[in-house]
Amino acid sequence: MENKIVSAFMFSEPHEQELLWVKFNIEDPYIAEWIITESSYTFQGKRKKLYLEEILKQERFTPFRNKIHYIKLDTNFHFEYEPPFKEIFKRKVKRFLNKNFAKKYEFVTYSELASFYAEMNQRQACVPYIQKKYKPTDIVILCDTDEMFDFNDGKIEEFEKILSQNKTPFYIQKFVFCYDFDNYTNRERKMPIIRVHHLKKAKVQFIKHPMSILPILKVGVPFIFEYTFCFSKDAIWKKLSSFAHVTEMNKDDLDFCFENNISFISKDKIDKTYKEKKENFYEKLILDRSNSPSFIREHFNNLKTGIVDPNYIENRKKNHIERR
């Protein structure tokens, strides 16, 4: 390609290392550099260890080390967060309407807003390095550890064609798997494709998670994959507990989700609306070139988590949670 492709993402916990190894193997032929940020604080403001440096000393990461730029952060952004006046005023208005006009406006807690603020600042930490090292037209992939670009098997030509036919920034459809590497989610998610010069105009967080609904380019053979929560049950619980998002689930709820192969939810919250959404009901796939990278298929037996109950379809019938 005429322009280089760089990948920027965050790293957090040791359980992500298997996904990191998979990501490096899939992306290595076409990624010029991985820019990885890690913070010594969780999004909730709790102190944590820095793990990545030690993990990268493993022999299996040796082929990739010269293409990694590691950024360490030691600022508690959660603690630094102060709600803007607009947010405070908006809350006062909602409280007034709820109290005096029987409205039912919901509130995002200040703690949750502070967690999103921490996430935003950790993502943004890669920008100065990218702007200094790369030319304005180089491609930047803003992603997470569990999101992978597969340009192998001739897919790079299709990506170059898309770049030539569409003005950046734009979004491309992802294939999303959850709980295991063959467990498809039916979710419609997108990945931003931008150039270095776009980083001057908008925060990374708002490019990756835009507030408005933007069109998603759908491709013939997919080359963007997300393997969210594809690790052990204990690791999933730990990740949920450290999320920027607030969860009301407990471990029994989590086991219920694995048993029925459904999206995260508390058992007592499953209602008609939940059952009507296809993206809440996952399904096992037979992997092939149309739905997975060759590296995943070749190493599936070693990668698979096996946490989804193989009898999930029967379990849904038994628990009366079949999709409507």
N, C-alpha and C positions, 0 to 999 in steps of 0.2 A: 504493500500500500504506500501511496505517496506520503500520507500523514501517519504519525505514530499513534498507537492506542495505549492509553494508560488506565489503570483500574484503581479506584480509591474506595476504601472501605474501613470499617471499624472492627477491632477484635476485642473480646471481652473475657471469655472463660476457657479453661483447658478442654472442656467437652467439644469445643469448636475445632479442635486441631485436625480431626479426621476430615471434616468438610474443607478445611484449609488445604490439606494435602490433595484432596480431590480437585479443588478449584485450581491449584497450581498446575497439576498434571493436564487438565483440560485446556487451560488458557495459555500455557507456556509458549506454544509456537507463534502466537500472534500478539501477545501483550509485551510492550516495551518495558513496563515497570509496574509493580504493585506498590501503592502508597497506603500504608496501614497505620491507623491511629489507635492507640490504646491509652485509657485513662486509669489513674490509680483511685478513681471514685466510680461507683455505680451511678446510674441515672438518678437513683433515689438519694444520692449524697453519702452513701456508706463507703468507708475506706476499703480498698481491695488491693490484692497483689497485682503486679504486672507479670504476666505469664509468657507473653509471646517470645521474648528474647531467649528464654530457656528452651521453649518448645522448638525454636528454629535451629537449635544445636543438634537435634536428632539427625542421624545420618540421612534419612529419607528426604530431608529438606535441603541437602547440600546442593543439588543441581539448580535450585531456585534462588539461593541467597544473594547472588550478585545482581538480581533484578528486584530486590525488596528495599524500599525506603521506609524505615520504622520511625514513627513520631510518638514520643511519650508525652503524656499530659499529666500535670499534677495540680490542677485547679478544680476546686469543688464548685462547679457551675450551678449545681442544685442549690447550694447554700447562698450563692451570689444572686439568685433570681429575685427580682422585685416586680410585682405585678404593675403593669402600666396603668395610668389613670383611666384609660378607656375601658380596661377590664374591670376595674373597681366600680366605675360608674355603671357599666352594663349589669353587674351583679346587683347593684342597688335598685336599678329599674326592675329587674326580674323579681326580686324579693317583694317589691311594692306591688307588682301586678299579681303575684301569687297570693299575697295576703289580702288584697283589697278587691280583686276581680276574679278570684278562684281560678287563676291560670295555673299551669303545671310545668313551668319551665324548669329544666334540669341544669345543674351546675357542674362544671369541671372543677375539681378541687385545685387549690393553689399548689398543693404538692404535686399533682399530676402535671400542671403547667410548668412547674419547676423542672420536672423530669424531662419534658419535651425540650425545654430550654437547654438542659445539659446535653441532650442528644444533638441538638442543632449545633452547639458550639464544638462538640467533638467532631462532627462531620466537617465543619468549616475549617478545622485546623490544617487540612491538607492543601488548602487553596494557595497560600503564599509560595509553597514549594513548587506546586504545579505551574503557577504563573511565571515563576523565575526560570524554571528549567525548560519548559516546552513552548513551542511556537503557538501563536493564536489559533491556527487552524487544526492543530492536533486534536484527536478524539479523546474525550474523557468519559469513562464509564463510572457512574456513581452507584455503588452497589453495596451489598453486605457480604459477609463471609459465605453465606449459604446460597448466593446468587452467582451463576456461572455462565460465561459466554463460550459457546462451543463453535469455533470457526473452522473446525477440522472437516475432513471428508468433502471438500469443495464448498463449504458453507461461506467461506470468506468472500468468494466471488459474488454470492447473493447479497452479502452485507455491503460490499462496494457498490453494487448496483442500486441498493436502497439509498446509500449516501448520495449517489449521483442524481437520483430522481426526487429527493426530498430535502428541503431546507432545514437545517438544524436550528434549534433543538426540536426533536420529535420523540415519540414514545413507541416502543415496539412491544408486542404481546409476549408475555412469558408463559412457559409451561410450569405450573406450580405443583410440587409434590409435598406431602406432609406425613410425618411419622415414619415413612420408609421410602426408599428410592424408587419403588414401583407403585406408590400409593397416590394416585392422581386426585386432584381436588376440585376440578371444574371451575376454579376461580379465574376471573378475568383481571389480571394484573399487568402492569406495564413497567418498562424500564426506560429511563431517560437516556437519550444519546445526545451529547452536547460537544461543543468545541471549547478550547481553553478560554477564548475571548468571552464566552457566555458567563464565566465565573465572575466577571466584573459587574454583571447586571443583576444578579439574584443570588440569594443565599442557597447553599447546597441543599439544605433541608427542604426548601420550597420548590427546588427543581425536582428532587427525588420524590417528594410527597406533595404535589400541587393541590391547592385548594379547589381549583376549578376542574371540571370534567373535560379532559382533552381527548381527541381521537387517538386510537391505538392502531398502529400499522400491524396488520396480520400478515405473516409470512408463510410461504409454502411449507418448507421444512424448518421446524423451529431450531433456533440456535441460542435462545436464552432460557435458562432453567433455574428454578428456585427449589431448594431442598430444605424447606423450613421444618424445624424440630425433628430432623432425621438423626436422632441419637437416643440414648437410653431414657427410661422413664424418670430416673432420678435427675438426669441432666435436664430434661424437659421441665421438671418441676422447679429446678434451680433457676432456669432461664426465665420462666414465668414470674418467679418471685423477684427478679431483678429488672423486669421490664419497665420501660417508660409508661406502659399502659397498666392500669389498675385491673386486677383480676379478683373476682369473688369466688373463684373455684377452690375446692379442696382436693386432696389426693384421691378420695373416692370418686369425685366427679371426673377426674382425669382418667382413672381406670375405666369408668363408664364410657368415656369417649373412645378409648382404645378398643373396648369390647364391641362397640357398635360402629366403629370407623366413621366418626362424625367430628365436626369442628368443635373447638373448645367451647364448653358451655356447662353451667351448673345444671344438674338433673332437674331441679325444680323450676328451671327457667325455660324448658322446652315447651313451646306452644305452637299454635297453628301457623303463625308467621315464620317461625324457624323451619318448620317442616316443608314449607312451600319453596324454600330457596335451595336450588340444586347444589350450590357451592358448599352447603353444610354437610353434604353426603359424599364421602370419598369412595373411590373404587380402585381395586387392584388392576394393573395393566400387565399385559405381556409386552415386555420391552422390545423395541426395534428401532430402526433409524428414524422413524417418523415421530418418536416420542422420547428419545433419550440419546445422550452422547455415547459413543462407542466405548469410552473409558468406563462409564457406569456399567454397561452391559458386561464388559470383560471382567470387572472386579465385583460384580453384584453379590456373589456368595460371601465375600469377605466384608462388604459394606453393609449389607442388610441388617436392620435393627430387630425385626421380628416381633415388634410390640403390638401389632394389630392382630386381633383375634381372627383366625382364618374363617371362622363361622359368623362373621359380622352380619351377613344378610339374614341369617336365621335369627340372630340376636335382636335385630331391629324389629322383626315380626313379633318376637316374644315380648319385647319391651314397648311395643305399640308406638314406634317412632319412625315408621316408614315414611318416605317422602310422599307428599300429597301431589 
